[in-house]
Amino acid sequence: MGNVVKLLVLALLCVRPGNCGSIDHLDITTVLLSVSGPMNQRFFAQVMDNKTNMHVWHSDSRRLVVTSDNPLETLSILEAPKLEKLVLHPNTQLQQLIVGHCPLNRLTKSLYNLRALSVLKFVICRFNGTFNLAELLPFRNLTTFSLEANQLTEVTLQPGESSTATEPKAALRMLDLSSNLFEHFNLSVLQAFPLLKVLRLPRNKLVTLGGSVFLQALELLDVQLNVLIELDLSGCDCSSLLYVYASDNKLSTFPAFGEAITSIQVLNLNDNQLASLNVIELTKQPNLTTLMLSTNALKSFSVDDGRNGTAMELPSLTSLDLRNNRIESLDLRGWQLPSLVKLRVLNNPLVTIPDDLLERFPQLTKVDCYCPNVDCTWIQRNVAHIRDRKFEMSVAHQGPTQMDKGYRCVTVPYVGCVRCPFERNESEMTNP
């Protein structure tokens, strides 16, 4: 039975980044809406017309056959609900293979015949149980591997008996295991991938992440949307680590960083349960530019380090996000933040803000502070900073109708209706 093909776009022009408008760098891509029947040599010969990139939105094919002379460099099948078998002959052209919504549950040995393969993704398929990362070692050019949205519960590294220490190092740069069922992840399973730059583990069920490993190329670690109580990276020799994303967990203690981790630029700890900071761990990061601590349980800026009088020095920090905490006093006297540009303290029960905040932090040009309990007279004293938009201050957004007893709406220029306390006499209290 022949193929039935619905063409969505036969020739899609894709301009490579950095070359917009340059005809010399246009890729001609075949985009197919739906394919039924086998995706074999005859099929590719009919629809490819010597094109090198193909994207299929939906395929009912049960077999995918790629021959040695197939000129494809990129093949993406977004939905392949019946794909059961991959028949891949020795091929030096295909570089990217992406398959989604498929019944495949393991890597087949014929994948190793794709000698130029650099990107391999099986997304929303049926990989489950334990995955042995040693299966990736035969891919000498593989830089990106993803098993996102499968049902894996464990990752191991168990090289076969034929593996030797003299074999070339794996080229893997990015490993994406997002949206699986991992509860524990030991970083030591990554020891065979010294060139790894990106590790993605969000949307799992991680309770623990730790272990010792030497990953000097690792730049990004993403463990968002898990259930981590602690994040222990003390055993990670990761001197190039720049980005740590650990929001939406259950962290009650500040992350621990190994002595080699001193280059972090962005640390995202939003939506956790942190009640205090750790000066020792924070001051290991002189290159930190962005610190995100919104939606935690912080009550003050006191530092839990066991050393009284120690200042918090973060010389490169430009953005500090403290939204949705329990902070009543914006007292940063113990912080040395010479580069701070933006401070976000929205939705805190702030009562006091130092009048000399901008003097102590000369680079500070933006303070977001929608906090209705800030003293009215403070707002009036600092209206000049509000006028030049250095402060975005709290206002009573609903107007006088939202005023409690003992408060009135005072209109402050460039702010609006501000909730300000005042003395009411007895008649006013009984007859509003």
DRENMI-997497 format. One record per residue (C-alpha): z, x, y. Coordinates in steps of 0.25 Angstrom, whole numbers. Example, Ala and Ser with C-alpha at 12.3 -4.5 7.8 and 13.67 -1.06 7.14 Angstrom:
BEGIN
{c3:31 | c1:49 | c2:-18} .
{c3:29 | c1:55 | c2:-4} .
//
This chain:
BEGIN
{c3:0 | c1:0 | c2:0} .
{c3:-4 | c1:6 | c2:13} .
{c3:5 | c1:7 | c2:26} .
{c3:6 | c1:-3 | c2:36} .
{c3:9 | c1:3 | c2:50} .
{c3:12 | c1:-3 | c2:63} .
{c3:10 | c1:6 | c2:74} .
{c3:19 | c1:5 | c2:86} .
{c3:13 | c1:17 | c2:94} .
{c3:2 | c1:25 | c2:88} .
{c3:3 | c1:36 | c2:98} .
{c3:16 | c1:38 | c2:106} .
{c3:16 | c1:50 | c2:116} .
{c3:29 | c1:57 | c2:115} .
{c3:31 | c1:67 | c2:127} .
{c3:41 | c1:79 | c2:123} .
{c3:52 | c1:81 | c2:132} .
{c3:49 | c1:91 | c2:143} .
{c3:34 | c1:88 | c2:142} .
{c3:33 | c1:74 | c2:148} .
{c3:19 | c1:71 | c2:153} .
{c3:13 | c1:83 | c2:146} .
{c3:2 | c1:79 | c2:137} .
{c3:2 | c1:92 | c2:129} .
{c3:16 | c1:88 | c2:123} .
{c3:13 | c1:74 | c2:119} .
{c3:16 | c1:70 | c2:104} .
{c3:8 | c1:59 | c2:98} .
{c3:17 | c1:51 | c2:89} .
{c3:14 | c1:39 | c2:80} .
{c3:24 | c1:28 | c2:80} .
{c3:24 | c1:18 | c2:69} .
{c3:31 | c1:4 | c2:70} .
{c3:31 | c1:1 | c2:55} .
{c3:26 | c1:7 | c2:42} .
{c3:25 | c1:1 | c2:29} .
{c3:21 | c1:8 | c2:16} .
{c3:22 | c1:23 | c2:13} .
{c3:23 | c1:34 | c2:24} .
{c3:14 | c1:44 | c2:16} .
{c3:3 | c1:53 | c2:19} .
{c3:-7 | c1:42 | c2:20} .
{c3:1 | c1:34 | c2:30} .
{c3:3 | c1:47 | c2:39} .
{c3:-12 | c1:50 | c2:38} .
{c3:-15 | c1:36 | c2:43} .
{c3:-5 | c1:35 | c2:55} .
{c3:-3 | c1:49 | c2:59} .
{c3:-16 | c1:54 | c2:64} .
{c3:-11 | c1:68 | c2:65} .
{c3:1 | c1:64 | c2:73} .
{c3:14 | c1:72 | c2:71} .
{c3:25 | c1:62 | c2:75} .
{c3:27 | c1:48 | c2:69} .
{c3:38 | c1:38 | c2:71} .
{c3:40 | c1:26 | c2:63} .
{c3:48 | c1:14 | c2:67} .
{c3:49 | c1:7 | c2:53} .
{c3:44 | c1:11 | c2:40} .
{c3:45 | c1:3 | c2:27} .
{c3:39 | c1:15 | c2:19} .
{c3:47 | c1:19 | c2:7} .
{c3:41 | c1:33 | c2:6} .
{c3:38 | c1:44 | c2:17} .
{c3:28 | c1:55 | c2:12} .
{c3:26 | c1:67 | c2:21} .
{c3:15 | c1:76 | c2:16} .
{c3:13 | c1:91 | c2:19} .
{c3:1 | c1:89 | c2:28} .
{c3:8 | c1:77 | c2:36} .
{c3:7 | c1:82 | c2:51} .
{c3:20 | c1:74 | c2:55} .
{c3:30 | c1:81 | c2:63} .
{c3:39 | c1:69 | c2:66} .
{c3:42 | c1:57 | c2:58} .
{c3:52 | c1:46 | c2:62} .
{c3:54 | c1:33 | c2:54} .
{c3:64 | c1:25 | c2:61} .
{c3:66 | c1:14 | c2:50} .
{c3:62 | c1:17 | c2:36} .
{c3:71 | c1:7 | c2:28} .
{c3:63 | c1:9 | c2:15} .
{c3:60 | c1:24 | c2:15} .
{c3:65 | c1:29 | c2:1} .
{c3:57 | c1:42 | c2:-1} .
{c3:53 | c1:54 | c2:7} .
{c3:41 | c1:62 | c2:1} .
{c3:40 | c1:74 | c2:10} .
{c3:30 | c1:85 | c2:6} .
{c3:31 | c1:100 | c2:11} .
{c3:28 | c1:98 | c2:26} .
{c3:29 | c1:107 | c2:38} .
{c3:26 | c1:97 | c2:49} .
{c3:36 | c1:86 | c2:49} .
{c3:48 | c1:90 | c2:58} .
{c3:55 | c1:77 | c2:61} .
{c3:58 | c1:66 | c2:51} .
{c3:67 | c1:54 | c2:55} .
{c3:70 | c1:42 | c2:46} .
{c3:78 | c1:30 | c2:49} .
{c3:84 | c1:18 | c2:43} .
{c3:80 | c1:23 | c2:29} .
{c3:86 | c1:22 | c2:15} .
{c3:85 | c1:37 | c2:12} .
{c3:99 | c1:42 | c2:9} .
{c3:97 | c1:57 | c2:6} .
{c3:88 | c1:69 | c2:10} .
{c3:76 | c1:71 | c2:1} .
{c3:72 | c1:85 | c2:-3} .
{c3:58 | c1:82 | c2:1} .
{c3:63 | c1:83 | c2:16} .
{c3:64 | c1:98 | c2:14} .
{c3:49 | c1:98 | c2:13} .
{c3:48 | c1:95 | c2:28} .
{c3:49 | c1:110 | c2:32} .
{c3:48 | c1:108 | c2:47} .
{c3:58 | c1:96 | c2:47} .
{c3:67 | c1:98 | c2:59} .
{c3:72 | c1:84 | c2:62} .
{c3:77 | c1:75 | c2:50} .
{c3:84 | c1:61 | c2:52} .
{c3:88 | c1:50 | c2:43} .
{c3:94 | c1:40 | c2:52} .
{c3:100 | c1:27 | c2:46} .
{c3:97 | c1:30 | c2:32} .
{c3:106 | c1:30 | c2:19} .
{c3:112 | c1:44 | c2:19} .
{c3:126 | c1:42 | c2:14} .
{c3:138 | c1:49 | c2:8} .
{c3:137 | c1:64 | c2:9} .
{c3:126 | c1:72 | c2:16} .
{c3:125 | c1:87 | c2:12} .
{c3:120 | c1:95 | c2:25} .
{c3:115 | c1:105 | c2:15} .
{c3:103 | c1:96 | c2:13} .
{c3:98 | c1:100 | c2:27} .
{c3:98 | c1:115 | c2:24} .
{c3:84 | c1:116 | c2:18} .
{c3:78 | c1:110 | c2:31} .
{c3:76 | c1:123 | c2:38} .
{c3:70 | c1:117 | c2:51} .
{c3:79 | c1:105 | c2:52} .
{c3:86 | c1:104 | c2:65} .
{c3:90 | c1:89 | c2:66} .
{c3:96 | c1:81 | c2:55} .
{c3:101 | c1:67 | c2:56} .
{c3:107 | c1:57 | c2:46} .
{c3:112 | c1:47 | c2:57} .
{c3:117 | c1:34 | c2:53} .
{c3:118 | c1:36 | c2:38} .
{c3:130 | c1:34 | c2:29} .
{c3:135 | c1:48 | c2:27} .
{c3:149 | c1:50 | c2:24} .
{c3:150 | c1:66 | c2:22} .
{c3:142 | c1:78 | c2:26} .
{c3:143 | c1:91 | c2:17} .
{c3:136 | c1:104 | c2:17} .
{c3:134 | c1:108 | c2:2} .
{c3:122 | c1:118 | c2:1} .
{c3:115 | c1:119 | c2:-12} .
{c3:116 | c1:130 | c2:-22} .
{c3:102 | c1:135 | c2:-17} .
{c3:107 | c1:137 | c2:-3} .
{c3:110 | c1:151 | c2:2} .
{c3:117 | c1:158 | c2:14} .
{c3:104 | c1:165 | c2:17} .
{c3:96 | c1:152 | c2:19} .
{c3:91 | c1:150 | c2:34} .
{c3:101 | c1:142 | c2:42} .
{c3:99 | c1:127 | c2:44} .
{c3:92 | c1:124 | c2:57} .
{c3:99 | c1:110 | c2:60} .
{c3:103 | c1:108 | c2:74} .
{c3:106 | c1:93 | c2:74} .
{c3:114 | c1:85 | c2:64} .
{c3:116 | c1:70 | c2:66} .
{c3:125 | c1:63 | c2:57} .
{c3:128 | c1:51 | c2:66} .
{c3:132 | c1:37 | c2:61} .
{c3:136 | c1:40 | c2:47} .
{c3:150 | c1:39 | c2:40} .
{c3:156 | c1:52 | c2:41} .
{c3:171 | c1:53 | c2:42} .
{c3:173 | c1:68 | c2:41} .
{c3:164 | c1:79 | c2:46} .
{c3:166 | c1:94 | c2:43} .
{c3:159 | c1:103 | c2:52} .
{c3:158 | c1:114 | c2:42} .
{c3:146 | c1:106 | c2:35} .
{c3:138 | c1:111 | c2:46} .
{c3:139 | c1:126 | c2:44} .
{c3:125 | c1:127 | c2:38} .
{c3:119 | c1:122 | c2:51} .
{c3:123 | c1:133 | c2:61} .
{c3:112 | c1:128 | c2:71} .
{c3:117 | c1:114 | c2:72} .
{c3:118 | c1:109 | c2:87} .
{c3:121 | c1:94 | c2:86} .
{c3:130 | c1:87 | c2:76} .
{c3:131 | c1:72 | c2:78} .
{c3:141 | c1:64 | c2:70} .
{c3:143 | c1:51 | c2:79} .
{c3:146 | c1:38 | c2:73} .
{c3:152 | c1:42 | c2:60} .
{c3:166 | c1:40 | c2:55} .
{c3:171 | c1:54 | c2:58} .
{c3:186 | c1:55 | c2:57} .
{c3:186 | c1:71 | c2:56} .
{c3:177 | c1:81 | c2:61} .
{c3:180 | c1:96 | c2:59} .
{c3:178 | c1:108 | c2:51} .
{c3:174 | c1:122 | c2:54} .
{c3:159 | c1:126 | c2:57} .
{c3:151 | c1:137 | c2:64} .
{c3:141 | c1:129 | c2:73} .
{c3:138 | c1:138 | c2:85} .
{c3:125 | c1:129 | c2:88} .
{c3:132 | c1:116 | c2:88} .
{c3:131 | c1:109 | c2:102} .
{c3:134 | c1:94 | c2:100} .
{c3:144 | c1:87 | c2:91} .
{c3:144 | c1:72 | c2:92} .
{c3:155 | c1:65 | c2:84} .
{c3:155 | c1:52 | c2:93} .
{c3:159 | c1:38 | c2:87} .
{c3:168 | c1:43 | c2:76} .
{c3:183 | c1:42 | c2:73} .
{c3:187 | c1:56 | c2:75} .
{c3:202 | c1:58 | c2:78} .
{c3:200 | c1:72 | c2:81} .
{c3:188 | c1:82 | c2:84} .
{c3:191 | c1:96 | c2:78} .
{c3:181 | c1:106 | c2:81} .
{c3:190 | c1:118 | c2:80} .
{c3:183 | c1:123 | c2:68} .
{c3:169 | c1:122 | c2:74} .
{c3:163 | c1:135 | c2:79} .
{c3:153 | c1:128 | c2:89} .
{c3:152 | c1:137 | c2:101} .
{c3:139 | c1:129 | c2:106} .
{c3:146 | c1:115 | c2:106} .
{c3:142 | c1:108 | c2:119} .
{c3:144 | c1:93 | c2:116} .
{c3:155 | c1:86 | c2:108} .
{c3:154 | c1:71 | c2:108} .
{c3:166 | c1:64 | c2:101} .
{c3:167 | c1:51 | c2:108} .
{c3:171 | c1:38 | c2:101} .
{c3:181 | c1:44 | c2:91} .
{c3:196 | c1:43 | c2:90} .
{c3:200 | c1:57 | c2:95} .
{c3:214 | c1:57 | c2:99} .
{c3:215 | c1:73 | c2:100} .
{c3:206 | c1:81 | c2:109} .
{c3:195 | c1:89 | c2:101} .
{c3:197 | c1:103 | c2:96} .
{c3:187 | c1:113 | c2:98} .
{c3:185 | c1:126 | c2:91} .
{c3:186 | c1:139 | c2:99} .
{c3:171 | c1:141 | c2:99} .
{c3:169 | c1:127 | c2:105} .
{c3:169 | c1:131 | c2:120} .
{c3:156 | c1:125 | c2:125} .
{c3:157 | c1:110 | c2:125} .
{c3:150 | c1:104 | c2:137} .
{c3:152 | c1:89 | c2:133} .
{c3:164 | c1:83 | c2:126} .
{c3:164 | c1:68 | c2:124} .
{c3:177 | c1:62 | c2:119} .
{c3:176 | c1:48 | c2:125} .
{c3:181 | c1:36 | c2:117} .
{c3:193 | c1:43 | c2:109} .
{c3:208 | c1:43 | c2:110} .
{c3:211 | c1:55 | c2:117} .
{c3:224 | c1:55 | c2:125} .
{c3:224 | c1:69 | c2:130} .
{c3:216 | c1:81 | c2:132} .
{c3:217 | c1:95 | c2:126} .
{c3:216 | c1:106 | c2:137} .
{c3:214 | c1:117 | c2:126} .
{c3:202 | c1:111 | c2:120} .
{c3:196 | c1:106 | c2:133} .
{c3:197 | c1:120 | c2:140} .
{c3:189 | c1:126 | c2:128} .
{c3:177 | c1:120 | c2:134} .
{c3:174 | c1:127 | c2:148} .
{c3:160 | c1:121 | c2:147} .
{c3:164 | c1:106 | c2:146} .
{c3:156 | c1:98 | c2:156} .
{c3:158 | c1:84 | c2:151} .
{c3:171 | c1:78 | c2:145} .
{c3:172 | c1:64 | c2:141} .
{c3:185 | c1:57 | c2:138} .
{c3:183 | c1:43 | c2:141} .
{c3:190 | c1:32 | c2:133} .
{c3:201 | c1:40 | c2:128} .
{c3:217 | c1:39 | c2:130} .
{c3:219 | c1:49 | c2:141} .
{c3:230 | c1:46 | c2:150} .
{c3:230 | c1:59 | c2:159} .
{c3:224 | c1:72 | c2:160} .
{c3:236 | c1:79 | c2:154} .
{c3:231 | c1:90 | c2:144} .
{c3:237 | c1:90 | c2:130} .
{c3:237 | c1:105 | c2:127} .
{c3:252 | c1:109 | c2:126} .
{c3:250 | c1:118 | c2:139} .
{c3:257 | c1:113 | c2:151} .
{c3:249 | c1:115 | c2:164} .
{c3:236 | c1:119 | c2:158} .
{c3:224 | c1:115 | c2:166} .
{c3:211 | c1:109 | c2:160} .
{c3:200 | c1:118 | c2:164} .
{c3:186 | c1:113 | c2:161} .
{c3:177 | c1:121 | c2:171} .
{c3:164 | c1:114 | c2:167} .
{c3:168 | c1:100 | c2:166} .
{c3:159 | c1:91 | c2:175} .
{c3:162 | c1:77 | c2:169} .
{c3:175 | c1:71 | c2:164} .
{c3:175 | c1:57 | c2:158} .
{c3:189 | c1:50 | c2:157} .
{c3:185 | c1:36 | c2:157} .
{c3:193 | c1:25 | c2:150} .
{c3:206 | c1:33 | c2:148} .
{c3:221 | c1:30 | c2:152} .
{c3:221 | c1:40 | c2:164} .
{c3:230 | c1:36 | c2:176} .
{c3:230 | c1:48 | c2:184} .
{c3:217 | c1:56 | c2:187} .
{c3:225 | c1:70 | c2:188} .
{c3:216 | c1:81 | c2:185} .
{c3:225 | c1:92 | c2:191} .
{c3:226 | c1:99 | c2:177} .
{c3:210 | c1:100 | c2:176} .
{c3:202 | c1:111 | c2:181} .
{c3:188 | c1:104 | c2:182} .
{c3:180 | c1:112 | c2:192} .
{c3:167 | c1:106 | c2:188} .
{c3:171 | c1:91 | c2:186} .
{c3:160 | c1:82 | c2:192} .
{c3:162 | c1:69 | c2:186} .
{c3:176 | c1:62 | c2:182} .
{c3:176 | c1:48 | c2:175} .
{c3:189 | c1:41 | c2:174} .
{c3:184 | c1:27 | c2:174} .
{c3:193 | c1:16 | c2:167} .
{c3:206 | c1:24 | c2:168} .
{c3:220 | c1:18 | c2:173} .
{c3:219 | c1:29 | c2:185} .
{c3:230 | c1:27 | c2:195} .
{c3:229 | c1:40 | c2:203} .
{c3:217 | c1:50 | c2:206} .
{c3:220 | c1:63 | c2:214} .
{c3:215 | c1:62 | c2:228} .
{c3:210 | c1:77 | c2:227} .
{c3:202 | c1:75 | c2:214} .
{c3:189 | c1:79 | c2:220} .
{c3:196 | c1:91 | c2:227} .
{c3:201 | c1:96 | c2:214} .
{c3:188 | c1:94 | c2:207} .
{c3:177 | c1:98 | c2:217} .
{c3:165 | c1:95 | c2:208} .
{c3:170 | c1:81 | c2:205} .
{c3:159 | c1:71 | c2:211} .
{c3:161 | c1:59 | c2:202} .
{c3:174 | c1:52 | c2:198} .
{c3:172 | c1:38 | c2:191} .
{c3:185 | c1:31 | c2:192} .
{c3:185 | c1:16 | c2:190} .
{c3:200 | c1:15 | c2:189} .
{c3:207 | c1:3 | c2:196} .
{c3:221 | c1:8 | c2:197} .
{c3:217 | c1:20 | c2:206} .
{c3:225 | c1:18 | c2:219} .
{c3:218 | c1:11 | c2:230} .
{c3:222 | c1:21 | c2:241} .
{c3:216 | c1:32 | c2:232} .
{c3:203 | c1:25 | c2:233} .
{c3:204 | c1:24 | c2:248} .
{c3:208 | c1:38 | c2:250} .
{c3:196 | c1:43 | c2:241} .
{c3:185 | c1:33 | c2:246} .
{c3:177 | c1:45 | c2:252} .
{c3:175 | c1:50 | c2:237} .
{c3:172 | c1:36 | c2:233} .
{c3:162 | c1:35 | c2:244} .
{c3:154 | c1:47 | c2:240} .
{c3:155 | c1:43 | c2:225} .
{c3:163 | c1:54 | c2:220} .
{c3:173 | c1:43 | c2:215} .
{c3:169 | c1:30 | c2:208} .
{c3:182 | c1:23 | c2:210} .
{c3:188 | c1:11 | c2:203} .
{c3:186 | c1:-3 | c2:210} .
{c3:190 | c1:-17 | c2:206} .
{c3:177 | c1:-21 | c2:201} .
{c3:180 | c1:-36 | c2:200} .
{c3:185 | c1:-37 | c2:214} .
{c3:198 | c1:-44 | c2:219} .
{c3:198 | c1:-53 | c2:208} .
{c3:203 | c1:-42 | c2:199} .
{c3:215 | c1:-38 | c2:207} .
{c3:229 | c1:-38 | c2:201} .
{c3:241 | c1:-43 | c2:208} .
{c3:245 | c1:-32 | c2:218} .
{c3:231 | c1:-27 | c2:220} .
{c3:220 | c1:-30 | c2:230} .
{c3:206 | c1:-27 | c2:231} .
{c3:203 | c1:-16 | c2:242} .
{c3:189 | c1:-13 | c2:245} .
{c3:187 | c1:2 | c2:246} .
{c3:173 | c1:7 | c2:252} .
{c3:164 | c1:12 | c2:241} .
{c3:173 | c1:7 | c2:230} .
{c3:175 | c1:-8 | c2:232} .
{c3:187 | c1:-17 | c2:227} .
{c3:199 | c1:-8 | c2:224} .
{c3:211 | c1:-13 | c2:217} .
{c3:222 | c1:-9 | c2:226} .
{c3:237 | c1:-12 | c2:225} .
{c3:245 | c1:-19 | c2:237} .
{c3:258 | c1:-26 | c2:240} .
{c3:257 | c1:-41 | c2:239} .
{c3:268 | c1:-50 | c2:245} .
{c3:274 | c1:-61 | c2:237} .
{c3:265 | c1:-72 | c2:243} .
{c3:253 | c1:-65 | c2:239} .
{c3:258 | c1:-63 | c2:225} .
{c3:261 | c1:-78 | c2:223} .
{c3:249 | c1:-83 | c2:232} .
{c3:237 | c1:-74 | c2:229} .
//
